[in-house]
Amino acid sequence: MNKMIFAMMTIIMILIIMLMLITITSKKTLMDMQKSTPFECGFNPISYTRIPFSIHFFLIAVIFLIFDIEIIMIMPMVITAKTSMIMFWMITSISFIIILLMGLFHEWNNGMINWTN
């Protein structure tokens, strides 16, 4: 029983020594505190709290999500192309791609894809 207590005390002492060494030797300064703050939507939320949200950033994020979901939906379509219901698969796939292309042309015509605006 004494050996077990001695081993536990040794482990705890080693952990405390390691924690103290890490704290002493770490190079965190006040300048590094900015690196650990969140940086979202193109502005610093701590110093610029009243800056309006960028609509262009939001639209690019939505477009990314749409095309990300598109890939998730197209992959099973490609895998299931070998099934016996090929006509139903073709109609579904073509209609899905047409809807996506219509959305892409709509975004293009409204200037949502332009990065220079």
Backbone as XML, in Angstrom:
<?xml version="1.0"?>
<chain id="A" units="angstrom">
  <residue number="1" name="MET">
    <atom name="N" x="0.826" y="-1.194" z="0.000"/>
    <atom name="CA" x="0.000" y="0.000" z="0.000"/>
    <atom name="C" x="0.867" y="1.254" z="0.000"/>
  </residue>
  <residue number="2" name="ASN">
    <atom name="N" x="1.982" y="1.188" z="0.752"/>
    <atom name="CA" x="2.868" y="2.352" z="0.822"/>
    <atom name="C" x="3.524" y="2.626" z="-0.525"/>
  </residue>
  <residue number="3" name="LYS">
    <atom name="N" x="3.827" y="1.560" z="-1.286"/>
    <atom name="CA" x="4.446" y="1.747" z="-2.595"/>
    <atom name="C" x="3.489" y="2.453" z="-3.551"/>
  </residue>
  <residue number="4" name="MET">
    <atom name="N" x="2.219" y="2.116" z="-3.448"/>
    <atom name="CA" x="1.226" y="2.736" z="-4.308"/>
    <atom name="C" x="1.076" y="4.222" z="-3.973"/>
  </residue>
  <residue number="5" name="ILE">
    <atom name="N" x="1.025" y="4.555" z="-2.716"/>
    <atom name="CA" x="0.914" y="5.960" z="-2.309"/>
    <atom name="C" x="2.172" y="6.718" z="-2.724"/>
  </residue>
  <residue number="6" name="PHE">
    <atom name="N" x="3.335" y="6.089" z="-2.549"/>
    <atom name="CA" x="4.589" y="6.727" z="-2.951"/>
    <atom name="C" x="4.618" y="6.977" z="-4.476"/>
  </residue>
  <residue number="7" name="ALA">
    <atom name="N" x="4.139" y="6.016" z="-5.256"/>
    <atom name="CA" x="4.108" y="6.179" z="-6.708"/>
    <atom name="C" x="3.142" y="7.295" z="-7.114"/>
  </residue>
  <residue number="8" name="MET">
    <atom name="N" x="1.993" y="7.356" z="-6.461"/>
    <atom name="CA" x="1.033" y="8.416" z="-6.766"/>
    <atom name="C" x="1.594" y="9.784" z="-6.404"/>
  </residue>
  <residue number="9" name="MET">
    <atom name="N" x="2.246" y="9.896" z="-5.259"/>
    <atom name="CA" x="2.842" y="11.174" z="-4.846"/>
    <atom name="C" x="3.960" y="11.580" z="-5.806"/>
  </residue>
  <residue number="10" name="THR">
    <atom name="N" x="4.743" y="10.605" z="-6.267"/>
    <atom name="CA" x="5.814" y="10.902" z="-7.221"/>
    <atom name="C" x="5.239" y="11.422" z="-8.532"/>
  </residue>
  <residue number="11" name="ILE">
    <atom name="N" x="4.197" y="10.787" z="-9.013"/>
    <atom name="CA" x="3.564" y="11.209" z="-10.260"/>
    <atom name="C" x="2.984" y="12.618" z="-10.109"/>
  </residue>
  <residue number="12" name="ILE">
    <atom name="N" x="2.324" y="12.891" z="-9.000"/>
    <atom name="CA" x="1.761" y="14.214" z="-8.764"/>
    <atom name="C" x="2.862" y="15.266" z="-8.691"/>
  </residue>
  <residue number="13" name="MET">
    <atom name="N" x="3.979" y="14.960" z="-8.046"/>
    <atom name="CA" x="5.097" y="15.912" z="-7.955"/>
    <atom name="C" x="5.705" y="16.169" z="-9.340"/>
  </residue>
  <residue number="14" name="ILE">
    <atom name="N" x="5.852" y="15.120" z="-10.128"/>
    <atom name="CA" x="6.387" y="15.299" z="-11.488"/>
    <atom name="C" x="5.446" y="16.174" z="-12.309"/>
  </residue>
  <residue number="15" name="LEU">
    <atom name="N" x="4.141" y="15.962" z="-12.202"/>
    <atom name="CA" x="3.173" y="16.770" z="-12.919"/>
    <atom name="C" x="3.226" y="18.238" z="-12.490"/>
  </residue>
  <residue number="16" name="ILE">
    <atom name="N" x="3.347" y="18.474" z="-11.188"/>
    <atom name="CA" x="3.432" y="19.856" z="-10.693"/>
    <atom name="C" x="4.705" y="20.528" z="-11.184"/>
  </residue>
  <residue number="17" name="ILE">
    <atom name="N" x="5.812" y="19.814" z="-11.179"/>
    <atom name="CA" x="7.080" y="20.373" z="-11.670"/>
    <atom name="C" x="6.978" y="20.678" z="-13.161"/>
  </residue>
  <residue number="18" name="MET">
    <atom name="N" x="6.398" y="19.771" z="-13.924"/>
    <atom name="CA" x="6.243" y="20.018" z="-15.364"/>
    <atom name="C" x="5.337" y="21.213" z="-15.622"/>
  </residue>
  <residue number="19" name="LEU">
    <atom name="N" x="4.257" y="21.342" z="-14.868"/>
    <atom name="CA" x="3.355" y="22.469" z="-15.025"/>
    <atom name="C" x="4.052" y="23.785" z="-14.715"/>
  </residue>
  <residue number="20" name="MET">
    <atom name="N" x="4.864" y="23.799" z="-13.670"/>
    <atom name="CA" x="5.602" y="25.024" z="-13.319"/>
    <atom name="C" x="6.622" y="25.367" z="-14.398"/>
  </residue>
  <residue number="21" name="LEU">
    <atom name="N" x="7.338" y="24.367" z="-14.930"/>
    <atom name="CA" x="8.316" y="24.629" z="-15.988"/>
    <atom name="C" x="7.653" y="25.166" z="-17.258"/>
  </residue>
  <residue number="22" name="ILE">
    <atom name="N" x="6.516" y="24.603" z="-17.610"/>
    <atom name="CA" x="5.809" y="25.074" z="-18.798"/>
    <atom name="C" x="5.332" y="26.506" z="-18.597"/>
  </residue>
  <residue number="23" name="THR">
    <atom name="N" x="4.824" y="26.808" z="-17.423"/>
    <atom name="CA" x="4.355" y="28.167" z="-17.146"/>
    <atom name="C" x="5.499" y="29.171" z="-17.172"/>
  </residue>
  <residue number="24" name="ILE">
    <atom name="N" x="6.635" y="28.796" z="-16.630"/>
    <atom name="CA" x="7.781" y="29.706" z="-16.583"/>
    <atom name="C" x="8.383" y="29.912" z="-17.963"/>
  </residue>
  <residue number="25" name="THR">
    <atom name="N" x="8.481" y="28.844" z="-18.743"/>
    <atom name="CA" x="9.168" y="28.947" z="-20.030"/>
    <atom name="C" x="8.269" y="29.356" z="-21.194"/>
  </residue>
  <residue number="26" name="SER">
    <atom name="N" x="6.966" y="29.459" z="-20.970"/>
    <atom name="CA" x="6.100" y="29.851" z="-22.086"/>
    <atom name="C" x="6.353" y="31.307" z="-22.443"/>
  </residue>
  <residue number="27" name="LYS">
    <atom name="N" x="6.217" y="31.605" z="-23.723"/>
    <atom name="CA" x="6.540" y="32.936" z="-24.221"/>
    <atom name="C" x="5.281" y="33.748" z="-24.508"/>
  </residue>
  <residue number="28" name="LYS">
    <atom name="N" x="4.224" y="33.479" z="-23.781"/>
    <atom name="CA" x="3.005" y="34.246" z="-24.002"/>
    <atom name="C" x="3.188" y="35.644" z="-23.421"/>
  </residue>
  <residue number="29" name="THR">
    <atom name="N" x="2.850" y="36.619" z="-24.227"/>
    <atom name="CA" x="2.903" y="38.009" z="-23.789"/>
    <atom name="C" x="1.572" y="38.658" z="-24.060"/>
  </residue>
  <residue number="30" name="LEU">
    <atom name="N" x="1.489" y="39.927" z="-23.752"/>
    <atom name="CA" x="0.267" y="40.661" z="-24.026"/>
    <atom name="C" x="0.025" y="40.788" z="-25.520"/>
  </residue>
  <residue number="31" name="MET">
    <atom name="N" x="1.088" y="40.808" z="-26.313"/>
    <atom name="CA" x="0.939" y="40.904" z="-27.766"/>
    <atom name="C" x="0.325" y="39.631" z="-28.352"/>
  </residue>
  <residue number="32" name="ASP">
    <atom name="N" x="0.583" y="38.489" z="-27.729"/>
    <atom name="CA" x="0.051" y="37.222" z="-28.232"/>
    <atom name="C" x="-1.417" y="37.014" z="-27.866"/>
  </residue>
  <residue number="33" name="MET">
    <atom name="N" x="-1.965" y="37.829" z="-27.002"/>
    <atom name="CA" x="-3.359" y="37.663" z="-26.609"/>
    <atom name="C" x="-4.295" y="37.906" z="-27.792"/>
  </residue>
  <residue number="34" name="GLN">
    <atom name="N" x="-3.897" y="38.758" z="-28.739"/>
    <atom name="CA" x="-4.723" y="39.011" z="-29.915"/>
    <atom name="C" x="-4.846" y="37.770" z="-30.795"/>
  </residue>
  <residue number="35" name="LYS">
    <atom name="N" x="-3.844" y="36.900" z="-30.754"/>
    <atom name="CA" x="-3.893" y="35.700" z="-31.586"/>
    <atom name="C" x="-4.948" y="34.721" z="-31.107"/>
  </residue>
  <residue number="36" name="SER">
    <atom name="N" x="-5.275" y="34.763" z="-29.834"/>
    <atom name="CA" x="-6.252" y="33.813" z="-29.302"/>
    <atom name="C" x="-7.676" y="34.359" z="-29.306"/>
  </residue>
  <residue number="37" name="THR">
    <atom name="N" x="-7.874" y="35.586" z="-29.769"/>
    <atom name="CA" x="-9.229" y="36.124" z="-29.844"/>
    <atom name="C" x="-9.880" y="35.693" z="-31.152"/>
  </residue>
  <residue number="38" name="PRO">
    <atom name="N" x="-11.200" y="35.586" z="-31.177"/>
    <atom name="CA" x="-11.875" y="35.184" z="-32.418"/>
    <atom name="C" x="-11.820" y="36.298" z="-33.450"/>
  </residue>
  <residue number="39" name="PHE">
    <atom name="N" x="-11.635" y="35.905" z="-34.698"/>
    <atom name="CA" x="-11.618" y="36.847" z="-35.815"/>
    <atom name="C" x="-12.637" y="36.355" z="-36.812"/>
  </residue>
  <residue number="40" name="GLU">
    <atom name="N" x="-13.776" y="37.013" z="-36.865"/>
    <atom name="CA" x="-14.852" y="36.517" z="-37.704"/>
    <atom name="C" x="-15.370" y="37.609" z="-38.630"/>
  </residue>
  <residue number="41" name="CYS">
    <atom name="N" x="-15.794" y="37.208" z="-39.785"/>
    <atom name="CA" x="-16.489" y="38.059" z="-40.748"/>
    <atom name="C" x="-15.656" y="39.245" z="-41.208"/>
  </residue>
  <residue number="42" name="GLY">
    <atom name="N" x="-14.358" y="39.170" z="-41.153"/>
    <atom name="CA" x="-13.515" y="40.228" z="-41.673"/>
    <atom name="C" x="-13.281" y="41.382" z="-40.726"/>
  </residue>
  <residue number="43" name="PHE">
    <atom name="N" x="-13.679" y="41.286" z="-39.463"/>
    <atom name="CA" x="-13.389" y="42.360" z="-38.512"/>
    <atom name="C" x="-13.137" y="41.772" z="-37.132"/>
  </residue>
  <residue number="44" name="ASN">
    <atom name="N" x="-12.449" y="42.537" z="-36.312"/>
    <atom name="CA" x="-12.136" y="42.125" z="-34.956"/>
    <atom name="C" x="-13.324" y="42.452" z="-34.059"/>
  </residue>
  <residue number="45" name="PRO">
    <atom name="N" x="-13.956" y="41.458" z="-33.430"/>
    <atom name="CA" x="-15.168" y="41.730" z="-32.657"/>
    <atom name="C" x="-14.909" y="42.488" z="-31.360"/>
  </residue>
  <residue number="46" name="ILE">
    <atom name="N" x="-13.656" y="42.568" z="-30.910"/>
    <atom name="CA" x="-13.384" y="43.261" z="-29.650"/>
    <atom name="C" x="-13.277" y="44.763" z="-29.863"/>
  </residue>
  <residue number="47" name="SER">
    <atom name="N" x="-12.526" y="45.188" z="-30.857"/>
    <atom name="CA" x="-12.308" y="46.625" z="-31.033"/>
    <atom name="C" x="-13.329" y="47.277" z="-31.961"/>
  </residue>
  <residue number="48" name="TYR">
    <atom name="N" x="-13.925" y="46.538" z="-32.876"/>
    <atom name="CA" x="-14.887" y="47.106" z="-33.823"/>
    <atom name="C" x="-16.231" y="46.410" z="-33.665"/>
  </residue>
  <residue number="49" name="THR">
    <atom name="N" x="-16.918" y="46.687" z="-32.576"/>
    <atom name="CA" x="-18.165" y="45.963" z="-32.316"/>
    <atom name="C" x="-19.347" y="46.505" z="-33.082"/>
  </residue>
  <residue number="50" name="ARG">
    <atom name="N" x="-19.292" y="47.738" z="-33.562"/>
    <atom name="CA" x="-20.443" y="48.338" z="-34.230"/>
    <atom name="C" x="-20.303" y="48.431" z="-35.742"/>
  </residue>
  <residue number="51" name="ILE">
    <atom name="N" x="-19.320" y="47.770" z="-36.325"/>
    <atom name="CA" x="-19.179" y="47.767" z="-37.774"/>
    <atom name="C" x="-20.250" y="46.844" z="-38.356"/>
  </residue>
  <residue number="52" name="PRO">
    <atom name="N" x="-20.963" y="47.286" z="-39.403"/>
    <atom name="CA" x="-22.013" y="46.426" z="-39.965"/>
    <atom name="C" x="-21.430" y="45.171" z="-40.608"/>
  </residue>
  <residue number="53" name="PHE">
    <atom name="N" x="-22.239" y="44.149" z="-40.605"/>
    <atom name="CA" x="-21.843" y="42.854" z="-41.164"/>
    <atom name="C" x="-21.739" y="42.954" z="-42.677"/>
  </residue>
  <residue number="54" name="SER">
    <atom name="N" x="-20.716" y="42.359" z="-43.243"/>
    <atom name="CA" x="-20.492" y="42.410" z="-44.673"/>
    <atom name="C" x="-21.447" y="41.452" z="-45.388"/>
  </residue>
  <residue number="55" name="ILE">
    <atom name="N" x="-22.341" y="42.005" z="-46.186"/>
    <atom name="CA" x="-23.300" y="41.195" z="-46.941"/>
    <atom name="C" x="-22.577" y="40.360" z="-47.991"/>
  </residue>
  <residue number="56" name="HIS">
    <atom name="N" x="-21.526" y="40.924" z="-48.574"/>
    <atom name="CA" x="-20.774" y="40.190" z="-49.599"/>
    <atom name="C" x="-20.155" y="38.930" z="-48.989"/>
  </residue>
  <residue number="57" name="PHE">
    <atom name="N" x="-19.600" y="39.048" z="-47.777"/>
    <atom name="CA" x="-19.044" y="37.878" z="-47.090"/>
    <atom name="C" x="-20.134" y="36.836" z="-46.850"/>
  </residue>
  <residue number="58" name="PHE">
    <atom name="N" x="-21.309" y="37.288" z="-46.429"/>
    <atom name="CA" x="-22.419" y="36.382" z="-46.171"/>
    <atom name="C" x="-22.852" y="35.656" z="-47.445"/>
  </residue>
  <residue number="59" name="LEU">
    <atom name="N" x="-22.943" y="36.380" z="-48.561"/>
    <atom name="CA" x="-23.363" y="35.764" z="-49.818"/>
    <atom name="C" x="-22.355" y="34.737" z="-50.311"/>
  </residue>
  <residue number="60" name="ILE">
    <atom name="N" x="-21.068" y="35.041" z="-50.158"/>
    <atom name="CA" x="-20.049" y="34.071" z="-50.555"/>
    <atom name="C" x="-20.145" y="32.813" z="-49.684"/>
  </residue>
  <residue number="61" name="ALA">
    <atom name="N" x="-20.397" y="32.995" z="-48.392"/>
    <atom name="CA" x="-20.547" y="31.834" z="-47.506"/>
    <atom name="C" x="-21.761" y="30.993" z="-47.898"/>
  </residue>
  <residue number="62" name="VAL">
    <atom name="N" x="-22.863" y="31.632" z="-48.250"/>
    <atom name="CA" x="-24.070" y="30.897" z="-48.655"/>
    <atom name="C" x="-23.828" y="30.153" z="-49.965"/>
  </residue>
  <residue number="63" name="ILE">
    <atom name="N" x="-23.160" y="30.810" z="-50.914"/>
    <atom name="CA" x="-22.854" y="30.151" z="-52.184"/>
    <atom name="C" x="-21.964" y="28.931" z="-51.948"/>
  </residue>
  <residue number="64" name="PHE">
    <atom name="N" x="-20.981" y="29.071" z="-51.050"/>
    <atom name="CA" x="-20.122" y="27.934" z="-50.725"/>
    <atom name="C" x="-20.940" y="26.788" z="-50.145"/>
  </residue>
  <residue number="65" name="LEU">
    <atom name="N" x="-21.852" y="27.096" z="-49.235"/>
    <atom name="CA" x="-22.671" y="26.039" z="-48.637"/>
    <atom name="C" x="-23.551" y="25.361" z="-49.672"/>
  </residue>
  <residue number="66" name="ILE">
    <atom name="N" x="-24.094" y="26.141" z="-50.584"/>
    <atom name="CA" x="-24.955" y="25.554" z="-51.629"/>
    <atom name="C" x="-24.157" y="24.559" z="-52.471"/>
  </residue>
  <residue number="67" name="PHE">
    <atom name="N" x="-22.963" y="24.960" z="-52.903"/>
    <atom name="CA" x="-22.195" y="24.067" z="-53.756"/>
    <atom name="C" x="-21.561" y="22.927" z="-52.967"/>
  </residue>
  <residue number="68" name="ASP">
    <atom name="N" x="-21.380" y="23.111" z="-51.677"/>
    <atom name="CA" x="-20.908" y="22.016" z="-50.837"/>
    <atom name="C" x="-21.995" y="20.949" z="-50.725"/>
  </residue>
  <residue number="69" name="ILE">
    <atom name="N" x="-23.214" y="21.374" z="-50.530"/>
    <atom name="CA" x="-24.332" y="20.430" z="-50.456"/>
    <atom name="C" x="-24.565" y="19.782" z="-51.816"/>
  </residue>
  <residue number="70" name="GLU">
    <atom name="N" x="-24.314" y="20.537" z="-52.879"/>
    <atom name="CA" x="-24.446" y="19.965" z="-54.228"/>
    <atom name="C" x="-23.534" y="18.755" z="-54.396"/>
  </residue>
  <residue number="71" name="ILE">
    <atom name="N" x="-22.304" y="18.878" z="-53.955"/>
    <atom name="CA" x="-21.364" y="17.751" z="-54.070"/>
    <atom name="C" x="-21.854" y="16.568" z="-53.244"/>
  </residue>
  <residue number="72" name="ILE">
    <atom name="N" x="-22.398" y="16.842" z="-52.077"/>
    <atom name="CA" x="-22.899" y="15.761" z="-51.221"/>
    <atom name="C" x="-24.068" y="15.040" z="-51.890"/>
  </residue>
  <residue number="73" name="MET">
    <atom name="N" x="-24.862" y="15.769" z="-52.648"/>
    <atom name="CA" x="-26.016" y="15.145" z="-53.294"/>
    <atom name="C" x="-25.669" y="14.487" z="-54.619"/>
  </residue>
  <residue number="74" name="ILE">
    <atom name="N" x="-24.645" y="14.996" z="-55.302"/>
    <atom name="CA" x="-24.282" y="14.412" z="-56.594"/>
    <atom name="C" x="-23.513" y="13.100" z="-56.422"/>
  </residue>
  <residue number="75" name="MET">
    <atom name="N" x="-22.723" y="12.975" z="-55.386"/>
    <atom name="CA" x="-21.935" y="11.745" z="-55.198"/>
    <atom name="C" x="-22.808" y="10.488" z="-55.122"/>
  </residue>
  <residue number="76" name="PRO">
    <atom name="N" x="-23.882" y="10.459" z="-54.321"/>
    <atom name="CA" x="-24.731" y="9.256" z="-54.348"/>
    <atom name="C" x="-25.406" y="9.031" z="-55.691"/>
  </residue>
  <residue number="77" name="MET">
    <atom name="N" x="-25.679" y="10.111" z="-56.422"/>
    <atom name="CA" x="-26.279" y="9.942" z="-57.749"/>
    <atom name="C" x="-25.346" y="9.193" z="-58.677"/>
  </residue>
  <residue number="78" name="VAL">
    <atom name="N" x="-24.076" y="9.494" z="-58.602"/>
    <atom name="CA" x="-23.102" y="8.819" z="-59.456"/>
    <atom name="C" x="-22.973" y="7.349" z="-59.049"/>
  </residue>
  <residue number="79" name="ILE">
    <atom name="N" x="-23.007" y="7.094" z="-57.758"/>
    <atom name="CA" x="-22.853" y="5.717" z="-57.281"/>
    <atom name="C" x="-24.080" y="4.869" z="-57.652"/>
  </residue>
  <residue number="80" name="THR">
    <atom name="N" x="-25.267" y="5.474" z="-57.597"/>
    <atom name="CA" x="-26.487" y="4.707" z="-57.881"/>
    <atom name="C" x="-26.860" y="4.700" z="-59.357"/>
  </residue>
  <residue number="81" name="ALA">
    <atom name="N" x="-26.012" y="5.155" z="-60.220"/>
    <atom name="CA" x="-26.324" y="5.200" z="-61.652"/>
    <atom name="C" x="-26.443" y="3.807" z="-62.261"/>
  </residue>
  <residue number="82" name="LYS">
    <atom name="N" x="-25.969" y="2.795" z="-61.602"/>
    <atom name="CA" x="-25.983" y="1.442" z="-62.150"/>
    <atom name="C" x="-27.263" y="0.676" z="-61.812"/>
  </residue>
  <residue number="83" name="THR">
    <atom name="N" x="-28.216" y="1.335" z="-61.182"/>
    <atom name="CA" x="-29.435" y="0.632" z="-60.791"/>
    <atom name="C" x="-30.336" y="0.381" z="-61.996"/>
  </residue>
  <residue number="84" name="SER">
    <atom name="N" x="-31.386" y="-0.373" z="-61.766"/>
    <atom name="CA" x="-32.289" y="-0.737" z="-62.866"/>
    <atom name="C" x="-33.253" y="0.393" z="-63.227"/>
  </residue>
  <residue number="85" name="MET">
    <atom name="N" x="-33.407" y="1.379" z="-62.354"/>
    <atom name="CA" x="-34.323" y="2.493" z="-62.620"/>
    <atom name="C" x="-33.552" y="3.656" z="-63.243"/>
  </residue>
  <residue number="86" name="ILE">
    <atom name="N" x="-32.945" y="3.408" z="-64.392"/>
    <atom name="CA" x="-32.062" y="4.385" z="-65.026"/>
    <atom name="C" x="-32.834" y="5.612" z="-65.512"/>
  </residue>
  <residue number="87" name="MET">
    <atom name="N" x="-34.077" y="5.453" z="-65.959"/>
    <atom name="CA" x="-34.855" y="6.586" z="-66.458"/>
    <atom name="C" x="-35.194" y="7.553" z="-65.321"/>
  </residue>
  <residue number="88" name="PHE">
    <atom name="N" x="-35.637" y="7.005" z="-64.197"/>
    <atom name="CA" x="-35.934" y="7.841" z="-63.026"/>
    <atom name="C" x="-34.668" y="8.539" z="-62.542"/>
  </residue>
  <residue number="89" name="TRP">
    <atom name="N" x="-33.550" y="7.827" z="-62.562"/>
    <atom name="CA" x="-32.271" y="8.414" z="-62.145"/>
    <atom name="C" x="-31.881" y="9.558" z="-63.073"/>
  </residue>
  <residue number="90" name="MET">
    <atom name="N" x="-32.063" y="9.385" z="-64.365"/>
    <atom name="CA" x="-31.702" y="10.435" z="-65.331"/>
    <atom name="C" x="-32.561" y="11.679" z="-65.125"/>
  </residue>
  <residue number="91" name="ILE">
    <atom name="N" x="-33.859" y="11.495" z="-64.952"/>
    <atom name="CA" x="-34.753" y="12.646" z="-64.758"/>
    <atom name="C" x="-34.389" y="13.391" z="-63.476"/>
  </residue>
  <residue number="92" name="THR">
    <atom name="N" x="-34.156" y="12.663" z="-62.411"/>
    <atom name="CA" x="-33.795" y="13.291" z="-61.145"/>
    <atom name="C" x="-32.475" y="14.032" z="-61.245"/>
  </residue>
  <residue number="93" name="SER">
    <atom name="N" x="-31.478" y="13.409" z="-61.838"/>
    <atom name="CA" x="-30.157" y="14.027" z="-61.947"/>
    <atom name="C" x="-30.194" y="15.269" z="-62.828"/>
  </residue>
  <residue number="94" name="ILE">
    <atom name="N" x="-30.844" y="15.177" z="-63.954"/>
    <atom name="CA" x="-30.892" y="16.319" z="-64.875"/>
    <atom name="C" x="-31.678" y="17.477" z="-64.268"/>
  </residue>
  <residue number="95" name="SER">
    <atom name="N" x="-32.790" y="17.176" z="-63.610"/>
    <atom name="CA" x="-33.569" y="18.263" z="-62.994"/>
    <atom name="C" x="-32.792" y="18.915" z="-61.847"/>
  </residue>
  <residue number="96" name="PHE">
    <atom name="N" x="-32.057" y="18.134" z="-61.069"/>
    <atom name="CA" x="-31.244" y="18.688" z="-59.979"/>
    <atom name="C" x="-30.148" y="19.595" z="-60.537"/>
  </residue>
  <residue number="97" name="ILE">
    <atom name="N" x="-29.478" y="19.167" z="-61.578"/>
    <atom name="CA" x="-28.402" y="19.971" z="-62.170"/>
    <atom name="C" x="-28.964" y="21.228" z="-62.831"/>
  </residue>
  <residue number="98" name="ILE">
    <atom name="N" x="-30.142" y="21.136" z="-63.442"/>
    <atom name="CA" x="-30.763" y="22.323" z="-64.050"/>
    <atom name="C" x="-31.127" y="23.351" z="-62.982"/>
  </residue>
  <residue number="99" name="ILE">
    <atom name="N" x="-31.668" y="22.898" z="-61.861"/>
    <atom name="CA" x="-31.993" y="23.817" z="-60.769"/>
    <atom name="C" x="-30.734" y="24.499" z="-60.255"/>
  </residue>
  <residue number="100" name="LEU">
    <atom name="N" x="-29.657" y="23.744" z="-60.091"/>
    <atom name="CA" x="-28.402" y="24.337" z="-59.626"/>
    <atom name="C" x="-27.843" y="25.331" z="-60.631"/>
  </residue>
  <residue number="101" name="LEU">
    <atom name="N" x="-27.909" y="25.012" z="-61.919"/>
    <atom name="CA" x="-27.418" y="25.944" z="-62.939"/>
    <atom name="C" x="-28.265" y="27.211" z="-62.993"/>
  </residue>
  <residue number="102" name="MET">
    <atom name="N" x="-29.574" y="27.087" z="-62.799"/>
    <atom name="CA" x="-30.424" y="28.273" z="-62.756"/>
    <atom name="C" x="-30.051" y="29.165" z="-61.575"/>
  </residue>
  <residue number="103" name="GLY">
    <atom name="N" x="-29.771" y="28.564" z="-60.441"/>
    <atom name="CA" x="-29.328" y="29.338" z="-59.281"/>
    <atom name="C" x="-27.987" y="30.006" z="-59.518"/>
  </residue>
  <residue number="104" name="LEU">
    <atom name="N" x="-27.086" y="29.294" z="-60.189"/>
    <atom name="CA" x="-25.773" y="29.870" z="-60.500"/>
    <atom name="C" x="-25.913" y="31.050" z="-61.443"/>
  </residue>
  <residue number="105" name="PHE">
    <atom name="N" x="-26.743" y="30.941" z="-62.485"/>
    <atom name="CA" x="-26.944" y="32.057" z="-63.403"/>
    <atom name="C" x="-27.625" y="33.237" z="-62.715"/>
  </residue>
  <residue number="106" name="HIS">
    <atom name="N" x="-28.533" y="32.968" z="-61.803"/>
    <atom name="CA" x="-29.183" y="34.034" z="-61.047"/>
    <atom name="C" x="-28.162" y="34.783" z="-60.191"/>
  </residue>
  <residue number="107" name="GLU">
    <atom name="N" x="-27.289" y="34.039" z="-59.499"/>
    <atom name="CA" x="-26.233" y="34.677" z="-58.698"/>
    <atom name="C" x="-25.280" y="35.458" z="-59.592"/>
  </residue>
  <residue number="108" name="TRP">
    <atom name="N" x="-24.983" y="34.924" z="-60.723"/>
    <atom name="CA" x="-24.073" y="35.589" z="-61.662"/>
    <atom name="C" x="-24.682" y="36.902" z="-62.169"/>
  </residue>
  <residue number="109" name="ASN">
    <atom name="N" x="-25.965" y="36.863" z="-62.548"/>
    <atom name="CA" x="-26.637" y="38.066" z="-63.047"/>
    <atom name="C" x="-26.783" y="39.142" z="-61.976"/>
  </residue>
  <residue number="110" name="ASN">
    <atom name="N" x="-26.933" y="38.753" z="-60.720"/>
    <atom name="CA" x="-27.056" y="39.726" z="-59.632"/>
    <atom name="C" x="-25.707" y="40.218" z="-59.131"/>
  </residue>
  <residue number="111" name="GLY">
    <atom name="N" x="-24.611" y="39.690" z="-59.662"/>
    <atom name="CA" x="-23.291" y="40.150" z="-59.277"/>
    <atom name="C" x="-22.794" y="39.608" z="-57.954"/>
  </residue>
  <residue number="112" name="MET">
    <atom name="N" x="-23.353" y="38.519" z="-57.500"/>
    <atom name="CA" x="-22.934" y="37.949" z="-56.212"/>
    <atom name="C" x="-21.591" y="37.241" z="-56.296"/>
  </residue>
  <residue number="113" name="ILE">
    <atom name="N" x="-21.184" y="36.865" z="-57.481"/>
    <atom name="CA" x="-19.942" y="36.107" z="-57.634"/>
    <atom name="C" x="-18.746" y="37.032" z="-57.859"/>
  </residue>
  <residue number="114" name="ASN">
    <atom name="N" x="-18.998" y="38.296" z="-58.167"/>
    <atom name="CA" x="-17.898" y="39.229" z="-58.391"/>
    <atom name="C" x="-17.162" y="39.509" z="-57.084"/>
  </residue>
  <residue number="115" name="TRP">
    <atom name="N" x="-15.867" y="39.289" z="-57.082"/>
    <atom name="CA" x="-15.051" y="39.539" z="-55.884"/>
    <atom name="C" x="-14.626" y="40.995" z="-55.791"/>
  </residue>
  <residue number="116" name="THR">
    <atom name="N" x="-14.719" y="41.745" z="-56.868"/>
    <atom name="CA" x="-14.213" y="43.115" z="-56.873"/>
    <atom name="C" x="-15.185" y="44.122" z="-56.299"/>
  </residue>
  <residue number="117" name="ASN">
    <atom name="N" x="-16.444" y="43.780" z="-56.105"/>
    <atom name="CA" x="-17.430" y="44.736" z="-55.578"/>
    <atom name="C" x="-17.266" y="44.937" z="-54.113"/>
  </residue>
</chain>
